[in-house]
């Protein structure tokens, strides 16, 4: 946990310095507990703050239909967040921008049980830093 907070609050933020040399280059930085599914049907986007030496990261969501071991792409979707700089930036990826890993399927936003921040090859270099803070969902306007 890093000391500085994106919005100047009392909390901290998650910072990682990573070096991934083997394929597949993927590292999940931050995940929500998957014990209970959460209904996000009244929401339409996430908010997350980020800064670092990488220019992008990936938000990964899983719904209750996903395989706990991750052996199939069912129930998993990704959204690449671009534009990360060394200064804190606010990003608002819309749920509609998430692409399902299994073509022809949609994520069940009424039964989401995992949100993760990941560094995935080839979008990210094999080494770098990323700091994230204040991941939350915002209601539809």
Rosetta constraint file for C-alpha pairs under 8 A:
AtomPair CA 1 CA 12 HARMONIC 6.21 0.50
AtomPair CA 1 CA 13 HARMONIC 5.66 0.50
AtomPair CA 1 CA 14 HARMONIC 4.92 0.50
AtomPair CA 1 CA 15 HARMONIC 6.19 0.50
AtomPair CA 2 CA 12 HARMONIC 5.59 0.50
AtomPair CA 2 CA 13 HARMONIC 5.20 0.50
AtomPair CA 2 CA 14 HARMONIC 5.86 0.50
AtomPair CA 2 CA 15 HARMONIC 5.75 0.50
AtomPair CA 3 CA 11 HARMONIC 7.58 0.50
AtomPair CA 3 CA 12 HARMONIC 4.93 0.50
AtomPair CA 3 CA 13 HARMONIC 6.67 0.50
AtomPair CA 4 CA 8 HARMONIC 7.28 0.50
AtomPair CA 4 CA 11 HARMONIC 7.77 0.50
AtomPair CA 4 CA 12 HARMONIC 5.43 0.50
AtomPair CA 4 CA 13 HARMONIC 6.38 0.50
AtomPair CA 5 CA 9 HARMONIC 5.85 0.50
AtomPair CA 5 CA 10 HARMONIC 7.28 0.50
AtomPair CA 5 CA 11 HARMONIC 6.13 0.50
AtomPair CA 5 CA 12 HARMONIC 4.79 0.50
AtomPair CA 5 CA 13 HARMONIC 5.51 0.50
AtomPair CA 5 CA 133 HARMONIC 6.92 0.50
AtomPair CA 6 CA 13 HARMONIC 7.37 0.50
AtomPair CA 6 CA 49 HARMONIC 6.41 0.50
AtomPair CA 6 CA 50 HARMONIC 7.82 0.50
AtomPair CA 6 CA 88 HARMONIC 6.08 0.50
AtomPair CA 6 CA 133 HARMONIC 6.19 0.50
AtomPair CA 6 CA 134 HARMONIC 7.61 0.50
AtomPair CA 12 CA 133 HARMONIC 7.53 0.50
AtomPair CA 13 CA 131 HARMONIC 6.71 0.50
AtomPair CA 13 CA 132 HARMONIC 5.91 0.50
AtomPair CA 13 CA 133 HARMONIC 4.83 0.50
AtomPair CA 13 CA 134 HARMONIC 7.68 0.50
AtomPair CA 14 CA 30 HARMONIC 7.81 0.50
AtomPair CA 14 CA 131 HARMONIC 5.46 0.50
AtomPair CA 14 CA 132 HARMONIC 5.33 0.50
AtomPair CA 14 CA 133 HARMONIC 6.30 0.50
AtomPair CA 15 CA 129 HARMONIC 7.27 0.50
AtomPair CA 15 CA 130 HARMONIC 5.82 0.50
AtomPair CA 15 CA 131 HARMONIC 4.11 0.50
AtomPair CA 15 CA 132 HARMONIC 6.53 0.50
AtomPair CA 16 CA 29 HARMONIC 7.50 0.50
AtomPair CA 16 CA 129 HARMONIC 5.60 0.50
AtomPair CA 16 CA 130 HARMONIC 5.60 0.50
AtomPair CA 16 CA 131 HARMONIC 6.34 0.50
AtomPair CA 17 CA 127 HARMONIC 7.59 0.50
AtomPair CA 17 CA 128 HARMONIC 5.83 0.50
AtomPair CA 17 CA 129 HARMONIC 4.38 0.50
AtomPair CA 17 CA 130 HARMONIC 6.78 0.50
AtomPair CA 18 CA 126 HARMONIC 7.81 0.50
AtomPair CA 18 CA 127 HARMONIC 5.39 0.50
AtomPair CA 18 CA 128 HARMONIC 5.60 0.50
AtomPair CA 18 CA 129 HARMONIC 6.20 0.50
AtomPair CA 19 CA 126 HARMONIC 5.73 0.50
AtomPair CA 19 CA 127 HARMONIC 4.24 0.50
AtomPair CA 19 CA 128 HARMONIC 6.81 0.50
AtomPair CA 20 CA 25 HARMONIC 5.84 0.50
AtomPair CA 20 CA 26 HARMONIC 7.58 0.50
AtomPair CA 20 CA 126 HARMONIC 5.16 0.50
AtomPair CA 20 CA 127 HARMONIC 6.29 0.50
AtomPair CA 21 CA 25 HARMONIC 7.02 0.50
AtomPair CA 21 CA 126 HARMONIC 6.24 0.50
AtomPair CA 24 CA 120 HARMONIC 7.94 0.50
AtomPair CA 24 CA 121 HARMONIC 6.94 0.50
AtomPair CA 25 CA 119 HARMONIC 7.51 0.50
AtomPair CA 25 CA 120 HARMONIC 5.67 0.50
AtomPair CA 25 CA 121 HARMONIC 5.03 0.50
AtomPair CA 25 CA 122 HARMONIC 7.86 0.50
AtomPair CA 25 CA 126 HARMONIC 6.95 0.50
AtomPair CA 26 CA 118 HARMONIC 6.57 0.50
AtomPair CA 26 CA 119 HARMONIC 5.31 0.50
AtomPair CA 26 CA 120 HARMONIC 4.33 0.50
AtomPair CA 26 CA 121 HARMONIC 6.30 0.50
AtomPair CA 27 CA 118 HARMONIC 5.28 0.50
AtomPair CA 27 CA 119 HARMONIC 5.27 0.50
AtomPair CA 27 CA 120 HARMONIC 6.72 0.50
AtomPair CA 28 CA 116 HARMONIC 6.13 0.50
AtomPair CA 28 CA 117 HARMONIC 5.57 0.50
AtomPair CA 28 CA 118 HARMONIC 4.23 0.50
AtomPair CA 28 CA 119 HARMONIC 6.67 0.50
AtomPair CA 29 CA 116 HARMONIC 6.72 0.50
AtomPair CA 29 CA 117 HARMONIC 5.24 0.50
AtomPair CA 29 CA 118 HARMONIC 5.73 0.50
AtomPair CA 29 CA 119 HARMONIC 7.88 0.50
AtomPair CA 30 CA 115 HARMONIC 7.72 0.50
AtomPair CA 30 CA 116 HARMONIC 5.17 0.50
AtomPair CA 30 CA 117 HARMONIC 5.36 0.50
AtomPair CA 30 CA 118 HARMONIC 7.72 0.50
AtomPair CA 31 CA 114 HARMONIC 6.29 0.50
AtomPair CA 31 CA 115 HARMONIC 5.29 0.50
AtomPair CA 31 CA 116 HARMONIC 4.29 0.50
AtomPair CA 31 CA 117 HARMONIC 6.90 0.50
AtomPair CA 32 CA 113 HARMONIC 7.32 0.50
AtomPair CA 32 CA 114 HARMONIC 5.32 0.50
AtomPair CA 32 CA 115 HARMONIC 5.55 0.50
AtomPair CA 32 CA 116 HARMONIC 6.91 0.50
AtomPair CA 33 CA 113 HARMONIC 7.05 0.50
AtomPair CA 33 CA 114 HARMONIC 6.57 0.50
AtomPair CA 34 CA 113 HARMONIC 4.66 0.50
AtomPair CA 34 CA 114 HARMONIC 5.43 0.50
AtomPair CA 35 CA 113 HARMONIC 6.99 0.50
AtomPair CA 36 CA 113 HARMONIC 6.04 0.50
AtomPair CA 37 CA 63 HARMONIC 7.39 0.50
AtomPair CA 37 CA 64 HARMONIC 6.58 0.50
AtomPair CA 37 CA 110 HARMONIC 7.85 0.50
AtomPair CA 37 CA 111 HARMONIC 4.75 0.50
AtomPair CA 37 CA 112 HARMONIC 5.00 0.50
AtomPair CA 37 CA 113 HARMONIC 4.39 0.50
AtomPair CA 38 CA 110 HARMONIC 6.53 0.50
AtomPair CA 38 CA 111 HARMONIC 5.26 0.50
AtomPair CA 38 CA 112 HARMONIC 5.07 0.50
AtomPair CA 38 CA 113 HARMONIC 6.04 0.50
AtomPair CA 39 CA 109 HARMONIC 6.22 0.50
AtomPair CA 39 CA 110 HARMONIC 3.95 0.50
AtomPair CA 39 CA 111 HARMONIC 5.26 0.50
AtomPair CA 39 CA 112 HARMONIC 6.45 0.50
AtomPair CA 40 CA 44 HARMONIC 7.81 0.50
AtomPair CA 40 CA 109 HARMONIC 5.32 0.50
AtomPair CA 40 CA 110 HARMONIC 5.40 0.50
AtomPair CA 40 CA 111 HARMONIC 7.49 0.50
AtomPair CA 40 CA 112 HARMONIC 7.25 0.50
AtomPair CA 40 CA 137 HARMONIC 7.80 0.50
AtomPair CA 41 CA 109 HARMONIC 5.65 0.50
AtomPair CA 41 CA 110 HARMONIC 5.31 0.50
AtomPair CA 42 CA 139 HARMONIC 5.73 0.50
AtomPair CA 42 CA 140 HARMONIC 6.16 0.50
AtomPair CA 43 CA 137 HARMONIC 6.37 0.50
AtomPair CA 43 CA 138 HARMONIC 5.44 0.50
AtomPair CA 43 CA 139 HARMONIC 3.87 0.50
AtomPair CA 43 CA 140 HARMONIC 4.83 0.50
AtomPair CA 44 CA 94 HARMONIC 5.90 0.50
AtomPair CA 44 CA 95 HARMONIC 5.46 0.50
AtomPair CA 44 CA 96 HARMONIC 7.72 0.50
AtomPair CA 44 CA 137 HARMONIC 7.49 0.50
AtomPair CA 44 CA 138 HARMONIC 6.44 0.50
AtomPair CA 44 CA 139 HARMONIC 5.90 0.50
AtomPair CA 44 CA 140 HARMONIC 4.92 0.50
AtomPair CA 45 CA 92 HARMONIC 6.15 0.50
AtomPair CA 45 CA 93 HARMONIC 5.61 0.50
AtomPair CA 45 CA 94 HARMONIC 4.07 0.50
AtomPair CA 45 CA 95 HARMONIC 5.15 0.50
AtomPair CA 45 CA 137 HARMONIC 5.74 0.50
AtomPair CA 45 CA 138 HARMONIC 5.53 0.50
AtomPair CA 45 CA 139 HARMONIC 7.24 0.50
AtomPair CA 45 CA 140 HARMONIC 7.53 0.50
AtomPair CA 46 CA 91 HARMONIC 7.96 0.50
AtomPair CA 46 CA 92 HARMONIC 5.40 0.50
AtomPair CA 46 CA 93 HARMONIC 5.59 0.50
AtomPair CA 46 CA 94 HARMONIC 6.46 0.50
AtomPair CA 46 CA 95 HARMONIC 7.44 0.50
AtomPair CA 46 CA 135 HARMONIC 6.93 0.50
AtomPair CA 46 CA 136 HARMONIC 5.55 0.50
AtomPair CA 46 CA 137 HARMONIC 4.21 0.50
AtomPair CA 46 CA 138 HARMONIC 5.85 0.50
AtomPair CA 47 CA 90 HARMONIC 6.97 0.50
AtomPair CA 47 CA 91 HARMONIC 5.70 0.50
AtomPair CA 47 CA 92 HARMONIC 4.59 0.50
AtomPair CA 47 CA 93 HARMONIC 6.88 0.50
AtomPair CA 47 CA 134 HARMONIC 7.37 0.50
AtomPair CA 47 CA 135 HARMONIC 5.62 0.50
AtomPair CA 47 CA 136 HARMONIC 5.36 0.50
AtomPair CA 47 CA 137 HARMONIC 6.02 0.50
AtomPair CA 47 CA 138 HARMONIC 6.88 0.50
AtomPair CA 48 CA 90 HARMONIC 5.94 0.50
AtomPair CA 48 CA 91 HARMONIC 5.40 0.50
AtomPair CA 48 CA 92 HARMONIC 6.63 0.50
AtomPair CA 48 CA 132 HARMONIC 6.97 0.50
AtomPair CA 48 CA 133 HARMONIC 6.16 0.50
AtomPair CA 48 CA 134 HARMONIC 5.60 0.50
AtomPair CA 48 CA 135 HARMONIC 4.46 0.50
AtomPair CA 48 CA 136 HARMONIC 6.71 0.50
AtomPair CA 49 CA 88 HARMONIC 6.31 0.50
AtomPair CA 49 CA 89 HARMONIC 5.44 0.50
AtomPair CA 49 CA 90 HARMONIC 4.50 0.50
AtomPair CA 49 CA 91 HARMONIC 6.04 0.50
AtomPair CA 49 CA 132 HARMONIC 5.54 0.50
AtomPair CA 49 CA 133 HARMONIC 5.11 0.50
AtomPair CA 49 CA 134 HARMONIC 6.28 0.50
AtomPair CA 49 CA 135 HARMONIC 7.16 0.50
AtomPair CA 50 CA 84 HARMONIC 6.46 0.50
AtomPair CA 50 CA 85 HARMONIC 7.97 0.50
AtomPair CA 50 CA 87 HARMONIC 7.94 0.50
AtomPair CA 50 CA 88 HARMONIC 5.50 0.50
AtomPair CA 50 CA 89 HARMONIC 5.57 0.50
AtomPair CA 50 CA 90 HARMONIC 6.76 0.50
AtomPair CA 50 CA 91 HARMONIC 7.69 0.50
AtomPair CA 50 CA 130 HARMONIC 7.08 0.50
AtomPair CA 50 CA 131 HARMONIC 5.50 0.50
AtomPair CA 50 CA 132 HARMONIC 4.39 0.50
AtomPair CA 50 CA 133 HARMONIC 6.42 0.50
AtomPair CA 51 CA 84 HARMONIC 5.53 0.50
AtomPair CA 51 CA 85 HARMONIC 5.32 0.50
AtomPair CA 51 CA 86 HARMONIC 5.05 0.50
AtomPair CA 51 CA 87 HARMONIC 5.37 0.50
AtomPair CA 51 CA 88 HARMONIC 4.90 0.50
AtomPair CA 51 CA 89 HARMONIC 6.46 0.50
AtomPair CA 51 CA 130 HARMONIC 5.96 0.50
AtomPair CA 51 CA 131 HARMONIC 5.30 0.50
AtomPair CA 51 CA 132 HARMONIC 6.70 0.50
AtomPair CA 52 CA 84 HARMONIC 6.50 0.50
AtomPair CA 52 CA 85 HARMONIC 5.76 0.50
AtomPair CA 52 CA 86 HARMONIC 4.77 0.50
AtomPair CA 52 CA 87 HARMONIC 7.37 0.50
AtomPair CA 52 CA 128 HARMONIC 7.74 0.50
AtomPair CA 52 CA 129 HARMONIC 5.24 0.50
AtomPair CA 52 CA 130 HARMONIC 4.36 0.50
AtomPair CA 52 CA 131 HARMONIC 5.87 0.50
AtomPair CA 53 CA 84 HARMONIC 7.76 0.50
AtomPair CA 53 CA 85 HARMONIC 6.70 0.50
AtomPair CA 53 CA 86 HARMONIC 6.16 0.50
AtomPair CA 53 CA 128 HARMONIC 5.72 0.50
AtomPair CA 53 CA 129 HARMONIC 5.26 0.50
AtomPair CA 53 CA 130 HARMONIC 6.50 0.50
AtomPair CA 54 CA 84 HARMONIC 6.54 0.50
AtomPair CA 54 CA 85 HARMONIC 7.37 0.50
AtomPair CA 54 CA 124 HARMONIC 6.68 0.50
AtomPair CA 54 CA 125 HARMONIC 7.36 0.50
AtomPair CA 54 CA 128 HARMONIC 6.08 0.50
AtomPair CA 54 CA 129 HARMONIC 6.42 0.50
AtomPair CA 54 CA 130 HARMONIC 6.57 0.50
AtomPair CA 55 CA 82 HARMONIC 6.01 0.50
AtomPair CA 55 CA 83 HARMONIC 5.48 0.50
AtomPair CA 55 CA 84 HARMONIC 4.54 0.50
AtomPair CA 55 CA 85 HARMONIC 6.36 0.50
AtomPair CA 55 CA 124 HARMONIC 7.66 0.50
AtomPair CA 56 CA 80 HARMONIC 6.82 0.50
AtomPair CA 56 CA 81 HARMONIC 5.39 0.50
AtomPair CA 56 CA 82 HARMONIC 4.35 0.50
AtomPair CA 56 CA 83 HARMONIC 6.13 0.50
AtomPair CA 56 CA 84 HARMONIC 5.58 0.50
AtomPair CA 56 CA 123 HARMONIC 7.14 0.50
AtomPair CA 56 CA 124 HARMONIC 6.77 0.50
AtomPair CA 57 CA 80 HARMONIC 5.87 0.50
AtomPair CA 57 CA 81 HARMONIC 5.43 0.50
AtomPair CA 57 CA 82 HARMONIC 6.86 0.50
AtomPair CA 57 CA 117 HARMONIC 6.95 0.50
AtomPair CA 57 CA 118 HARMONIC 6.02 0.50
AtomPair CA 57 CA 119 HARMONIC 5.34 0.50
AtomPair CA 57 CA 120 HARMONIC 7.35 0.50
AtomPair CA 57 CA 123 HARMONIC 7.55 0.50
AtomPair CA 57 CA 124 HARMONIC 7.08 0.50
AtomPair CA 58 CA 78 HARMONIC 6.45 0.50
AtomPair CA 58 CA 79 HARMONIC 5.58 0.50
AtomPair CA 58 CA 80 HARMONIC 4.37 0.50
AtomPair CA 58 CA 81 HARMONIC 5.79 0.50
AtomPair CA 58 CA 117 HARMONIC 5.80 0.50
AtomPair CA 58 CA 118 HARMONIC 5.08 0.50
AtomPair CA 58 CA 119 HARMONIC 6.17 0.50
AtomPair CA 58 CA 120 HARMONIC 7.05 0.50
AtomPair CA 59 CA 78 HARMONIC 5.69 0.50
AtomPair CA 59 CA 79 HARMONIC 5.28 0.50
AtomPair CA 59 CA 80 HARMONIC 6.39 0.50
AtomPair CA 59 CA 81 HARMONIC 7.21 0.50
AtomPair CA 59 CA 115 HARMONIC 6.94 0.50
AtomPair CA 59 CA 116 HARMONIC 5.66 0.50
AtomPair CA 59 CA 117 HARMONIC 4.79 0.50
AtomPair CA 59 CA 118 HARMONIC 6.24 0.50
AtomPair CA 60 CA 76 HARMONIC 7.08 0.50
AtomPair CA 60 CA 77 HARMONIC 5.82 0.50
AtomPair CA 60 CA 78 HARMONIC 4.59 0.50
AtomPair CA 60 CA 79 HARMONIC 6.65 0.50
AtomPair CA 60 CA 114 HARMONIC 7.81 0.50
AtomPair CA 60 CA 115 HARMONIC 5.64 0.50
AtomPair CA 60 CA 116 HARMONIC 5.00 0.50
AtomPair CA 60 CA 117 HARMONIC 6.32 0.50
AtomPair CA 60 CA 118 HARMONIC 7.00 0.50
AtomPair CA 61 CA 76 HARMONIC 5.73 0.50
AtomPair CA 61 CA 77 HARMONIC 5.44 0.50
AtomPair CA 61 CA 78 HARMONIC 6.49 0.50
AtomPair CA 61 CA 112 HARMONIC 7.22 0.50
AtomPair CA 61 CA 113 HARMONIC 7.78 0.50
AtomPair CA 61 CA 114 HARMONIC 5.46 0.50
AtomPair CA 61 CA 115 HARMONIC 4.56 0.50
AtomPair CA 61 CA 116 HARMONIC 6.43 0.50
AtomPair CA 62 CA 66 HARMONIC 6.08 0.50
AtomPair CA 62 CA 75 HARMONIC 5.46 0.50
AtomPair CA 62 CA 76 HARMONIC 4.51 0.50
AtomPair CA 62 CA 77 HARMONIC 6.61 0.50
AtomPair CA 62 CA 107 HARMONIC 7.46 0.50
AtomPair CA 62 CA 112 HARMONIC 5.97 0.50
AtomPair CA 62 CA 113 HARMONIC 6.03 0.50
AtomPair CA 62 CA 114 HARMONIC 5.04 0.50
AtomPair CA 62 CA 115 HARMONIC 6.69 0.50
AtomPair CA 63 CA 75 HARMONIC 5.24 0.50
AtomPair CA 63 CA 76 HARMONIC 6.72 0.50
AtomPair CA 63 CA 107 HARMONIC 6.33 0.50
AtomPair CA 63 CA 108 HARMONIC 5.78 0.50
AtomPair CA 63 CA 109 HARMONIC 7.13 0.50
AtomPair CA 63 CA 111 HARMONIC 5.48 0.50
AtomPair CA 63 CA 112 HARMONIC 4.18 0.50
AtomPair CA 63 CA 113 HARMONIC 5.44 0.50
AtomPair CA 63 CA 114 HARMONIC 6.86 0.50
AtomPair CA 64 CA 75 HARMONIC 7.06 0.50
AtomPair CA 64 CA 108 HARMONIC 7.69 0.50
AtomPair CA 64 CA 111 HARMONIC 5.74 0.50
AtomPair CA 64 CA 112 HARMONIC 6.22 0.50
AtomPair CA 64 CA 113 HARMONIC 6.22 0.50
AtomPair CA 65 CA 74 HARMONIC 6.76 0.50
AtomPair CA 65 CA 75 HARMONIC 5.19 0.50
AtomPair CA 66 CA 70 HARMONIC 7.26 0.50
AtomPair CA 66 CA 72 HARMONIC 7.60 0.50
AtomPair CA 66 CA 73 HARMONIC 7.33 0.50
AtomPair CA 66 CA 74 HARMONIC 5.27 0.50
AtomPair CA 66 CA 75 HARMONIC 4.28 0.50
AtomPair CA 66 CA 76 HARMONIC 6.33 0.50
AtomPair CA 67 CA 71 HARMONIC 6.43 0.50
AtomPair CA 67 CA 72 HARMONIC 6.27 0.50
AtomPair CA 67 CA 73 HARMONIC 7.86 0.50
AtomPair CA 67 CA 74 HARMONIC 6.98 0.50
AtomPair CA 67 CA 75 HARMONIC 7.66 0.50
AtomPair CA 73 CA 101 HARMONIC 5.21 0.50
AtomPair CA 73 CA 102 HARMONIC 5.37 0.50
AtomPair CA 74 CA 101 HARMONIC 6.87 0.50
AtomPair CA 74 CA 102 HARMONIC 5.60 0.50
AtomPair CA 74 CA 105 HARMONIC 7.79 0.50
AtomPair CA 75 CA 100 HARMONIC 7.37 0.50
AtomPair CA 75 CA 101 HARMONIC 7.76 0.50
AtomPair CA 75 CA 102 HARMONIC 7.61 0.50
AtomPair CA 75 CA 105 HARMONIC 7.81 0.50
AtomPair CA 75 CA 106 HARMONIC 7.44 0.50
AtomPair CA 75 CA 107 HARMONIC 5.82 0.50
AtomPair CA 75 CA 108 HARMONIC 7.59 0.50
AtomPair CA 76 CA 100 HARMONIC 5.90 0.50
AtomPair CA 76 CA 101 HARMONIC 5.79 0.50
AtomPair CA 76 CA 102 HARMONIC 7.55 0.50
AtomPair CA 76 CA 107 HARMONIC 6.94 0.50
AtomPair CA 77 CA 98 HARMONIC 5.67 0.50
AtomPair CA 77 CA 99 HARMONIC 5.11 0.50
AtomPair CA 77 CA 100 HARMONIC 4.04 0.50
AtomPair CA 77 CA 101 HARMONIC 5.43 0.50
AtomPair CA 77 CA 107 HARMONIC 6.86 0.50
AtomPair CA 78 CA 98 HARMONIC 5.09 0.50
AtomPair CA 78 CA 99 HARMONIC 5.35 0.50
AtomPair CA 78 CA 100 HARMONIC 6.55 0.50
AtomPair CA 78 CA 101 HARMONIC 7.30 0.50
AtomPair CA 79 CA 93 HARMONIC 7.38 0.50
AtomPair CA 79 CA 97 HARMONIC 6.21 0.50
AtomPair CA 79 CA 98 HARMONIC 4.61 0.50
AtomPair CA 79 CA 99 HARMONIC 6.39 0.50
AtomPair CA 81 CA 91 HARMONIC 7.52 0.50
AtomPair CA 81 CA 93 HARMONIC 7.14 0.50
AtomPair CA 84 CA 89 HARMONIC 6.92 0.50
AtomPair CA 85 CA 89 HARMONIC 7.38 0.50
AtomPair CA 93 CA 97 HARMONIC 6.79 0.50
AtomPair CA 94 CA 98 HARMONIC 7.41 0.50
AtomPair CA 100 CA 104 HARMONIC 7.85 0.50
AtomPair CA 100 CA 105 HARMONIC 6.46 0.50
AtomPair CA 100 CA 106 HARMONIC 6.24 0.50
AtomPair CA 100 CA 107 HARMONIC 6.89 0.50
AtomPair CA 108 CA 112 HARMONIC 6.56 0.50
AtomPair CA 119 CA 123 HARMONIC 7.62 0.50
AtomPair CA 119 CA 124 HARMONIC 6.01 0.50
AtomPair CA 120 CA 124 HARMONIC 5.85 0.50
AtomPair CA 121 CA 125 HARMONIC 6.98 0.50
AtomPair CA 121 CA 126 HARMONIC 7.52 0.50
